[in-house]
Amino acid sequence: MVQFTAESHLKEAVKRLQNSENPRLKEVMTAFSKHMFAFINEVQPSEEEWMTGIQFLTELGQTCNDVRQEWILFSDAFGVTMLMDYINHHKEQGSTESSVLGPFYRERAPVYEKGDSISQDHVGEETLLRGRVTDRSGKPIVGASLDVWQTAPNGMYEVQDENQPDFNLRGLFKTDENGEYEIRTVKPVSYPIPDDGPVGKLLGAVGRHPYRPAHIHFIVNAAGKKPIITQLFTKGDEYLSSDAVFGVKDSLVVDYVQKEDGYQVEYDFVLEDM
């Protein structure tokens, strides 16, 4: 028998993973075990504190449903998603930078023509988004797709708000023969991430606000190119430097230029080759 110590216990826990036939799973679980044991040894939680953590993780799962993903929100709000994004989608100089997907993306958005509006109820300050999609050499990409979504002026996505039309402020566009796109929408606003669940309670407990700066989400894709998940943020927003999900990058901050009929934003997306 081996005398039980923290070190001998970790050694035995790792040893029991070595029969896995999946080398990547063995690598991941070995690292997880080592870091989890190190965490426990560092903070020395009481049994009450450990059970509080178990209950928190349980509540994360129980809060998830078909329109809300609390686990993604947890990952976003504590910086893990942006670290994962950096590791997996680090961009070459000159390419459009990525940002978080967020928990409110929906597939099969309505397909629109160039210049159409994604605002079905026309509530808010009219805005025209326009620009090109190109490769890194500046060559326009014909037929690139732009999947777009955002909150309404009340700070809510339509899946959170029964008073909004289904798929309001969501749409799928294609670039034209010049690689150009035009999207009509309304000016986005800053808003709090859902803070009525376990993630929001934890943010409050550690003294953090839940607000995101105003932004519009994009997934831009084209044949033979790496797809980009990103966001465009509003210049001058008070939460740019303290985004609750750490999603802001300087290259993604855009200026809303006041025109007679509303605002206009110009931005070119640059995609990398596969």
C-alpha positions as CSV (number, residue, x, y, z in Angstrom):
1,M,0.0,0.0,0.0
2,V,1.1,3.5,-0.8
3,Q,0.8,6.2,1.9
4,F,-1.8,8.7,0.8
5,T,-0.5,12.1,0.0
6,A,-1.6,14.8,-2.4
7,E,1.3,13.8,-4.7
8,S,0.7,10.1,-4.5
9,H,-3.0,10.6,-5.2
10,L,-2.3,12.7,-8.3
11,K,0.2,10.1,-9.5
12,E,-2.4,7.4,-9.2
13,A,-5.2,9.4,-10.8
14,V,-3.0,10.1,-13.9
15,K,-1.8,6.4,-14.0
16,R,-5.5,5.3,-14.3
17,L,-5.8,7.3,-17.6
18,Q,-2.9,5.6,-19.4
19,N,-5.0,2.7,-20.8
20,S,-7.0,5.0,-23.0
21,E,-6.8,4.1,-26.7
22,N,-7.4,7.7,-27.6
23,P,-4.0,9.5,-27.3
24,R,-5.5,13.0,-27.5
25,L,-8.1,12.2,-24.8
26,K,-5.3,10.8,-22.6
27,E,-3.3,14.0,-23.1
28,V,-6.3,16.3,-22.3
29,M,-7.5,14.4,-19.3
30,T,-3.9,14.1,-17.9
31,A,-3.5,17.8,-18.2
32,F,-6.9,18.4,-16.7
33,S,-6.2,16.2,-13.7
34,K,-2.9,17.9,-13.0
35,H,-4.3,21.4,-13.2
36,M,-7.5,20.5,-11.3
37,F,-5.4,19.0,-8.5
38,A,-3.1,22.0,-8.5
39,F,-6.1,24.3,-8.2
40,I,-7.5,22.4,-5.2
41,N,-4.1,22.4,-3.6
42,E,-3.7,26.1,-4.1
43,V,-7.0,27.4,-2.9
44,Q,-7.7,24.7,-0.3
45,P,-11.5,24.9,-0.5
46,S,-13.7,23.9,2.4
47,E,-16.3,21.2,1.8
48,E,-18.9,23.9,1.9
49,E,-17.1,25.9,-0.8
50,W,-16.6,22.8,-2.9
51,M,-20.3,22.0,-2.8
52,T,-21.1,25.6,-3.7
53,G,-19.0,25.1,-6.8
54,I,-20.8,21.8,-7.7
55,Q,-24.1,23.6,-7.3
56,F,-22.9,26.4,-9.6
57,L,-21.9,24.0,-12.3
58,T,-25.3,22.2,-11.9
59,E,-27.2,25.5,-12.3
60,L,-25.2,26.3,-15.5
61,G,-26.6,23.1,-17.1
62,Q,-30.1,23.6,-15.8
63,T,-30.2,27.1,-17.2
64,C,-29.5,26.0,-20.8
65,N,-32.4,25.6,-23.2
66,D,-33.0,25.8,-27.0
67,V,-32.5,29.6,-27.0
68,R,-30.0,30.1,-24.2
69,Q,-26.5,28.5,-23.6
70,E,-25.3,29.4,-20.1
71,W,-22.1,27.3,-20.5
72,I,-21.1,29.4,-23.6
73,L,-22.0,32.5,-21.6
74,F,-19.7,31.3,-18.7
75,S,-16.9,30.7,-21.1
76,D,-17.4,34.1,-22.7
77,A,-17.7,36.1,-19.5
78,F,-14.6,34.7,-17.9
79,G,-12.3,35.2,-20.9
80,V,-12.0,31.5,-22.0
81,T,-13.7,31.9,-25.3
82,M,-11.5,34.7,-26.5
83,L,-8.4,32.7,-25.5
84,M,-9.7,29.7,-27.4
85,D,-10.4,32.0,-30.4
86,Y,-6.8,33.3,-30.3
87,I,-5.4,29.8,-30.2
88,N,-7.5,28.5,-33.0
89,H,-8.1,31.5,-35.2
90,H,-5.0,33.7,-34.9
91,K,-5.0,35.8,-38.1
92,E,-2.2,36.9,-40.4
93,Q,-1.4,40.6,-40.7
94,G,-4.0,42.3,-42.8
95,S,-6.8,39.7,-42.4
96,T,-10.0,40.6,-40.5
97,E,-9.7,39.6,-36.8
98,S,-12.1,37.3,-35.2
99,S,-14.3,37.7,-32.0
100,V,-16.7,35.6,-30.0
101,L,-19.7,33.9,-31.6
102,G,-21.9,34.6,-28.5
103,P,-24.8,32.5,-27.2
104,F,-27.6,33.8,-29.5
105,Y,-26.6,32.8,-33.0
106,R,-29.3,31.1,-35.0
107,E,-28.9,29.1,-38.2
108,R,-31.1,29.5,-41.3
109,A,-31.5,33.3,-41.1
110,P,-33.6,34.9,-43.9
111,V,-31.9,35.4,-47.2
112,Y,-31.8,39.0,-48.4
113,E,-30.8,40.9,-51.5
114,K,-28.1,43.6,-51.5
115,G,-29.4,46.8,-49.8
116,D,-32.3,45.1,-48.0
117,S,-33.1,45.8,-44.3
118,I,-32.9,43.1,-41.6
119,S,-35.1,45.3,-39.4
120,Q,-38.6,43.8,-39.7
121,D,-40.2,46.3,-37.4
122,H,-38.1,49.4,-38.4
123,V,-37.6,50.4,-34.8
124,G,-34.4,52.3,-34.3
125,E,-31.9,54.6,-36.0
126,E,-31.5,53.6,-39.6
127,T,-28.0,52.5,-40.5
128,L,-26.4,51.4,-43.8
129,L,-23.5,49.0,-43.6
130,R,-21.4,48.7,-46.8
131,G,-18.1,47.5,-48.0
132,R,-16.3,44.7,-49.7
133,V,-15.1,41.2,-49.0
134,T,-11.6,40.6,-50.4
135,D,-8.7,38.2,-50.1
136,R,-5.4,39.3,-48.6
137,S,-4.2,40.6,-52.0
138,G,-7.2,42.9,-52.2
139,K,-9.0,40.9,-54.9
140,P,-12.8,41.1,-54.5
141,I,-14.6,37.9,-53.6
142,V,-17.8,37.3,-55.6
143,G,-20.6,35.5,-53.8
144,A,-19.1,35.6,-50.3
145,S,-21.8,35.1,-47.6
146,L,-22.3,37.4,-44.7
147,D,-24.5,36.0,-41.9
148,V,-25.5,39.0,-39.7
149,W,-27.3,39.4,-36.4
150,Q,-27.7,42.0,-33.6
151,T,-29.9,43.2,-30.8
152,A,-32.8,45.5,-31.1
153,P,-32.7,49.1,-29.7
154,N,-34.0,47.7,-26.4
155,G,-30.8,45.7,-26.0
156,M,-32.5,42.3,-26.6
157,Y,-32.1,39.7,-29.4
158,E,-35.4,38.6,-30.8
159,V,-35.1,35.1,-29.1
160,Q,-35.2,37.0,-25.8
161,D,-38.1,39.2,-26.7
162,E,-41.5,37.9,-27.6
163,N,-42.6,41.3,-29.0
164,Q,-40.1,41.2,-31.8
165,P,-40.8,39.3,-35.1
166,D,-39.1,36.0,-35.5
167,F,-35.6,36.4,-37.0
168,N,-35.8,40.2,-36.6
169,L,-32.4,41.8,-37.2
170,R,-30.9,38.6,-38.7
171,G,-30.1,38.0,-42.3
172,L,-27.9,36.3,-44.8
173,F,-26.4,38.3,-47.7
174,K,-24.1,37.7,-50.7
175,T,-21.5,39.9,-52.2
176,D,-22.1,41.1,-55.8
177,E,-19.9,40.8,-58.9
178,N,-17.6,43.5,-57.4
179,G,-17.3,41.8,-54.0
180,E,-19.5,44.5,-52.5
181,Y,-22.2,44.2,-49.8
182,E,-24.9,46.6,-48.5
183,I,-27.0,45.8,-45.4
184,R,-29.6,48.1,-44.0
185,T,-30.3,47.8,-40.3
186,V,-30.6,50.0,-37.2
187,K,-27.8,51.3,-35.0
188,P,-26.9,48.8,-32.3
189,V,-26.8,49.7,-28.6
190,S,-24.8,48.5,-25.6
191,Y,-26.6,45.9,-23.5
192,P,-26.1,43.5,-20.6
193,I,-25.5,39.9,-21.1
194,P,-28.2,37.8,-19.4
195,D,-27.4,38.3,-15.7
196,D,-30.5,36.6,-14.2
197,G,-28.7,33.2,-14.1
198,P,-25.6,31.7,-12.4
199,V,-23.2,33.6,-14.7
200,G,-24.7,37.0,-13.9
201,K,-24.7,36.2,-10.1
202,L,-21.0,35.3,-10.3
203,L,-20.2,38.5,-12.2
204,G,-21.9,40.5,-9.5
205,A,-20.2,38.6,-6.7
206,V,-16.7,39.4,-8.2
207,G,-17.6,43.1,-8.7
208,R,-18.0,43.1,-12.5
209,H,-20.6,44.7,-14.7
210,P,-22.5,42.6,-17.3
211,Y,-22.4,45.1,-20.2
212,R,-21.3,44.6,-23.8
213,P,-20.5,47.6,-26.0
214,A,-22.8,48.1,-29.0
215,H,-21.9,45.7,-31.8
216,I,-23.1,43.7,-34.8
217,H,-22.2,40.0,-35.3
218,F,-20.9,38.6,-38.6
219,I,-20.0,35.2,-40.0
220,V,-18.2,35.8,-43.3
221,N,-17.5,32.8,-45.6
222,A,-16.4,32.1,-49.1
223,A,-15.3,29.1,-51.2
224,G,-11.7,28.3,-50.6
225,K,-11.3,30.8,-47.7
226,K,-11.2,30.4,-44.0
227,P,-14.6,31.6,-42.5
228,I,-14.4,34.4,-40.0
229,I,-16.6,34.8,-36.9
230,T,-16.4,38.4,-35.8
231,Q,-18.1,41.6,-34.6
232,L,-18.0,45.3,-35.5
233,F,-18.1,47.6,-32.4
234,T,-19.3,51.2,-32.2
235,K,-16.6,53.8,-31.8
236,G,-17.0,55.8,-28.6
237,D,-19.1,53.3,-26.7
238,E,-18.5,53.5,-23.0
239,Y,-17.9,49.8,-22.6
240,L,-15.3,49.3,-25.3
241,S,-12.5,48.9,-22.7
242,S,-14.5,46.7,-20.3
243,D,-16.5,44.4,-22.6
244,A,-18.1,41.7,-20.3
245,V,-16.9,39.0,-22.7
246,F,-13.5,40.5,-23.7
247,G,-14.4,40.5,-27.4
248,V,-13.2,44.0,-28.5
249,K,-10.2,44.4,-30.8
250,D,-9.1,47.8,-32.1
251,S,-9.4,46.7,-35.7
252,L,-13.0,45.9,-35.2
253,V,-14.1,49.3,-33.9
254,V,-16.0,51.3,-36.6
255,D,-17.3,54.8,-36.9
256,Y,-21.0,55.5,-37.4
257,V,-21.1,58.5,-39.8
258,Q,-24.2,60.7,-39.5
259,K,-26.0,61.2,-42.9
260,E,-29.3,62.9,-43.8
261,D,-31.2,59.6,-43.8
262,G,-29.4,57.9,-40.8
263,Y,-25.9,56.4,-40.1
264,Q,-23.4,54.9,-42.5
265,V,-20.6,52.4,-41.7
266,E,-18.0,51.3,-44.2
267,Y,-15.9,48.2,-43.5
268,D,-14.0,45.7,-45.7
269,F,-13.7,42.1,-44.6
270,V,-10.4,40.4,-45.6
271,L,-10.4,36.6,-45.7
272,E,-7.4,34.2,-45.6
273,D,-7.0,31.2,-47.9
274,M,-7.8,27.8,-46.6
